[in-house]
C-alpha cells in the first residue's frame, strides 16, 4: 500500500508519510476537469479505508486512499508517484480491506463538497484503530 510508516528508534513509535489522500482526490478532480463535468467521473469513487500494510510496514494498520472504478471493478492507486491498477478483489485482499471493514466511499460530488468544506484531502470520516 502507498502510505509508508517509518519506525523511529525511540520506543517503536510510528510516523505516517505519504500522499494517498491528495493523490486520490486529485485523480478524481482531474477526470472531472478533463470531462468538464461531474458525469465524467460517475463511475469513479474515492475510497478512504483502513488497510493492513505490506512489505516494510507489514501488519501495521493505517488509513489509505485510492480510487475505485465501480464499472470496471478495478482500483487505481496513484499515491507516491506511482500508478498501480489492480482488480478490486486483489487490491482489497492484499490490504485486508474487506476483513477490516472500515471504509468510506465518496462520489465526485461528495469529494468536491468535502474538499471545499473541510479544506483538506482527508481523511474526512475515517478513524483507524491505530490512529495512523
N, C-alpha and C positions, 0 to 999 in steps of 0.2 A: 504494500500500500504506500501511498505517497507521503504521508506525514511521518517524518522521522522523529525519533525520540532519542535524545542523547543522554547517556547516563553520566552524571558528574562523579567526580572522585569522592564527594562528600556524602556519606551515608546513603548511597544508592538513589539520590534524588534524580528526578527526570525533568527534562525541559523539552517541550514540543516545538518543532520548527517545521515549516512547510507553507505552501501557498495554495493548498487544495480548495479552500473556500472561495478565494478570489478567482482561481482558475475555472472552477465550475460555473460561477456566476458570470464570468467574462465570456465563456463559451456560449452560454445561453443568450447573453446580450448581443454577441457577435452574430449569431444566427438570426436574431430578431432584426438587427440593423441591416444585415445583408438582404434579408427578405423584405425589409421596410415595413414590416408589420408583425404583430404577435402571432398571427396564424402560421408564420413560417416556422415557429418553434412549438407548434401544437402537439407534436409527437415527442417532445423532449421534457424531461423533468430533472430538476436539480435535487439531489438526494444528500441529506446530511445524516450520517449513520455512525453508530459506534461499531468499530471493527477491531478484530484481533490482528495485531501486527505480524509481519512475516520477516524473514531474514534477520537483520541485525536488531530488530525490535520484536522478534518472535514472542508471542504470548502477552504482549503489552496491549491492553485495551485503550483505545483513543478515538477521538472524533475525526471524521474524514468526510470529504465531499467529492462528488463526482456527478456526471450527467448520465441519465438513463434514457435511451431511445425506446419508448414503450412499443412502437410499431415493429421494430426490428429485434427487440429483446437483447440489446447489447448495451454495455456500459462503456462510456468514453471518459477516460481519466487523463486530463492534460496537466496535472499538477507537476510542479518542479521541472518544467521544461520538456516533459516527455509526452508522448501520445500513446496511451495504452487502450486498445479496443478489444474487449472480450465479451463472449456471450454472458448474459446476466447470471445464469446458474453457476458458471465457472467463477466469475468475479465474486459473487455472493458466497460461494463455498470457500474460496480462499480466505476471505475476510471474516468468515463465520457470521455474516450479516443476518441470515435467517435464524440462526441459533440464538444470537444475542437479541434480536427483535427490538432494537432501539433505533428507529429511523424516522425521519420526517421528509416528506416528498413535496416538492413545490413546482407549480406550473410557472410559465413565463410571467404571467400577470402577478403571481404571488412573489416571484423573485424581485421584480421591479418594485412592487409595493414595499417589501422588506428592506431593499436597498435604500429607497427614498426615506422611509420612516425611521429605520434603525441606524442608517448611515454606517453600516458595517457589512462585510461579505459573509459573516457568520462566525460561529454557529448562531442561529437565531433561536431555535426552540430546543435544540439537542442538549441534554445533560447526560454526561457519561458517568459510568461507575467509578472511574479513576480521576475525573476532573480534567483529563487531558483531551 
